[in-house]
Structure formats: C-alpha cells, structure tokens
Amino acid sequence: MSERNRRFLSFVVNQTVAGHSERIKAYAIGVDVFGRDEAFDPTLDPIVRIEATRLRSALTAYYDATGARDRIRIAIPPGSYVPTFAWAIPLAEDEADTPPAGAQPARPTRSETIIVHDQSPRSDAEAALRGELFSDALVRLLSKAQFKVHVVPSVERRAALDAIRELFTHPGEAYSLDLAVRPMLERRRYSWRFGDLRNGKVLSSDFRDYVIATAPCFDLIDAVADEAAQAVMDALPD
C-alpha cells in the first residue's frame, strides 16, 4: 500500500471513528489528505476519485494476501468515501494454523457469541470515555469466561448487521449486550441490556446510578462491569 493510500485510509477511518463521517467528502480529502488549496474543485481535478479506486484495489490485494486472517475488514464502497467495517468469514479448520509442537492446548471456548455495543452518547466526552472503559472491562471479563465476543464499532452500525448475518449462517447461540453510560446532572447511569439475537428476547436488563465523586472512576467501572458480567452469565439458559 502506497503512502498516499495510507494517508487516505487513515483520514477516512479516523473521521468515521470520531463520529465525523459527514466530513468525508471529496473536497475535504483533496485539501486535508492531498494538499490541494482552497480553490480545489473535485469536478475538475479527479485526484480523489483516482486515489479512491487505487485504495479499493490496495485493500482487496491486502485482504487476499497479508491481511487474509484479519478479523475486521475495512472497505470503501463504490460511490462513497465513508469506510465500512465487517467481520471476516472465519477460515476453514483445515486452513487454520497448526499449533507448534509441545504447545499447551487452549481452554475450550464457549459456543455462545456475544455482540457488545456501547451506546453511550458521543456528545458528552466524559460519558463517552466512561462508556469505553465500561465496555473494555466487560469485554475483558466475558473473554476471560471464554465467550466469543465481538465489539460493534461505535459509529459504523452496518458492521453489526454484517456480523449478525454472519453468525446466523453458523451453528451456535448468539446474544447481544448493549451498554451505555449516560449523564444525568451530577450522576452517571451505567446500564446494560442482554438479549437473545435469535428471537429478540431480553434476558437481563439493569442499571446503576452513581454520583460522580463517590468512588475512583476505574474502581467503580470495574465493579459495575463485574456485576454486569455476572448478570449475563446468570441469565444464560442452562
């Protein structure tokens, strides 16, 4: 991938993740990525269209070779410069890496898959940060418990649909875990909702309200995450 490709990809991904996908236009890319001046006219100067075509080809080549085992794939759909994110189809068992001789067998992974989605409002930076910490703590606990855990990118919701369609083509149970940290004056509400993706049934839903200064942020978030993770495991059918 060329340096131009890397700059292009970095710009559109960072803008999307930051919640500014509306900024991803040909004019902004031409000026911010390729150094065109303020008089840049995308209808007269095709550099963005040309480089977008090259970037799409570079991404295809990358995922066909070096990135074949990447879990998340980035694409730039034709007609748009806003990237999409999707989980890759797992490789067949006969294509998987053979463990080295003498390696210890891995702990068995549970059959259930949990898709985690942080719905904390991005308009409140402090609540968004707490939501990220809450999500990180929950993912760590659920992964440690050997669940298959997927995290939905906060902005690109299409990835969630792609992942769900992918899961439905394979055996096994699939669940959703929606969480959020929401500001309420001097308090913060930590909430979670755990549901069965096969039938839409909510299996567990709860929240905890805390005054901001009642406890150190990290300790409080870890404690709430531990409680939420236990609620998830208790709600699973026997």
Secondary structure, DSSP 8 states (H G I E B T S, - for coil): --HHHHHHHHHHHHHHHTT-GGG--HHHHHHHTT---TT--TTT-THHHHHHHHHHHHHHHHHHTTTTT-SEEEE--TT--S-EEEE-----GGGS----TT--------S-EEEEEE---TTSHHHHHHHHHHHHHHHHHHHHTT-EEEE--SS-THHHHHHHHHHHTSSS-EEEEEEEEEEETTEEEEEEEEEETTT--EEEEEEEEEEGGGS-HHHHHHHHHHHHHHHHHHHS--
